[in-house]
Amino acid sequence: MILEVRGKNNFKVTKAIENYAHDKLSKLERYFKEELDAVMVCKTYKDHHKVEVTIPTKYYTMRAEVGEEDMYAAIDLAIDKLESQIRKNKTKINRSLRKREGVADLFNEDIDLEALERELVGPPVKKKTIDLEEMTSEEAITAMEMLDHDFYIYRDSESKNVHVLYLRNDGDYAVIETN
């Protein structure tokens, strides 16, 4: 895997951090047939460090973001998070997306899927049905705050399209608009 390590917020990437990141990320190579590019952004804040790792592929982009007091611990947690995503998505891709040409060729077939599934035993997916109400984004913010959720789905009163309002990590609101 080809890794580019960048520093932000006055964080200077040292050779030790770069080597550590390469060593940790190399454990993900076993999941893929081809060599992939990865970008790791290391940020420093007053009370913690943040590591963001992005691995774009031809079919989708994997991303993990972790904040921790220690940069090395943040790198470890980000790689662990990515590995969990890869395991989960590998199973999904091999099961349901084989119809798309070439998607199944992304992952290495030497990995035992059943063993990975046993490692990922978790709660079942819960489903919920909602009736979409027509409202403005301001009304949706109020409704979301009343429910104490970090996202809210509604039908926009002007466009009549379905929108998803969500609370960003920085505390601001954002809207995903559908067609």
N, C-alpha and C positions, 0 to 999 in steps of 0.2 A: 504494500500500500504506500502510495506517495503522499506524504504528509507535509503540509505547510503550517507552521506554527507562527501566529502573529500575537503581538502584544498591544493592548489598548489601555487607556487611562493611566498613562505613564508606566506601564509594566514593561520591563525590558526582558525579552526572552533570552535566557542563558543557554549555553550549550547543554548544561545538566538537565534543564527542563525539557529542551528539545529531544535529547536522548531518551529521557524517561517517557515522554509522550510517544516516541517511536516504538520503544519496547512494549509499552502497554497496548498500543493500537495494533501491533503485529499479531496479537492473539485473535484479532478479528479476521485476519487473512484466510484462515482455514474455512470460512464460510463461503468464500467467493471463488469462482473459476478464473476470473480475470483480475488484473491489477486495477485498483480504483484510486481516485484522488480523494484526499480528505483535507479539511481545513479546520484547524483548532485555533480559537481566539481566546487568549488569556487576558482577563481584565482584573484590575485591582481596585478595591474600594476601601473606604476608611476602616470598615470592620470585617470585611471578608474578601475572598477572591471568587471569581466566576470563570468557568470554563465552558465554552460552546464548541461542540464538535459537529461538523456537517460533512456528510458523505453523499454527494450527488451520484446517482446512477442513471442509466438510460431510462429506467422505468419509474423511479420515485426517488425522493431525497430522504435520507435518514438524518435525524438531528437530535442532539441531546444537549441540555443546558443544566449546569449544576453550580450552586454556590456553596462555598465551604470556607472555613477559617484558614485552612492550609491549601496551597496551590496543588501540591502533590495529591492530597486527599480528593480535591475537586477533580483532578484528572482521572484518578481511579474510579470515582463514582460516575463520571461522564462515560467512561469506557464500559463500565458495568451496565449502565442504562442503555447504551447503544447495543451491547450484546443481547440484552433482553429483547429489545425491539427487533433485532435481526432474527432471533430465534422465533419470535412470534410471527413476524412477517414472512419468514421462510415457509413456515407451515401453511399460512394462509395462501401464499402465492402458489405453492405446490398443489394445494387443494382446489382453489377456486379460480385462479387466473391463468391456468395453463392454456386456455383458449387463445390468449394474446400471444402472438408469435414471438418467440425468443425470451419471454419473461422467465420461464422455468430454467433457461440456460444461465441465469445470473448466479444461482447458488450452486455450490459444490454438492454433488450427490453422495459423497462419501460420508456425510453427516447423517447419523441415525435419527430420523424424524420422530420416531416413537419415543426414544429416550429424551429428546428435547421436549416433547409434549409432556412427559411425566414430570420434568423439572418445572414446567410452567403451569402446573395445576393451580387453578385459581377459581374465583367465584364465577358463576354463570353470568352471561350477559343479560341484563334486565332491560325490558322493553316498556315504553310508556307511550301512550297515545294522547295527543293534546288537540284541542280545538284552537285554531289560530284566531286571534282577535285583531281587528284593524285598529291601528294606533299610530301615533307619531313616535319618533325615536325618543323624545323627551318623556312621553308616557311609558314607553318600554323601559327606560332607565328607572323610572319610579317603580314600576311593577317588579323589575329585577331586584331592586334594593329591598322592596317589601318582602320578597321571597328569600332574601339573603343568598341568592345564587350568583355565580360568576358569568352566566350567560342567559340569554332570553331569546326565544324564537317568537316572531310576530309577523303579521301581514301589514306592510306599510300602507297607511291610509291614502297617500298620494299615488304611488306607483302600483299598488295592489299586489306587489311581489312579496315573497317571503324573505325576511331579513333575519339575521342572527346578530344580536347585540352581545358583546362580551367585554369583560373587564380585563384590560391588559396588565402585564406584570408591573408596569410603571404607574399604575393607578388610573390611567386614562381609559375612556370607553372607545370601542371601535365597532363598526358595523360591517358585516358581510352581506352584500346584496346579491340576490339571485335574479336570474332572468325568467 
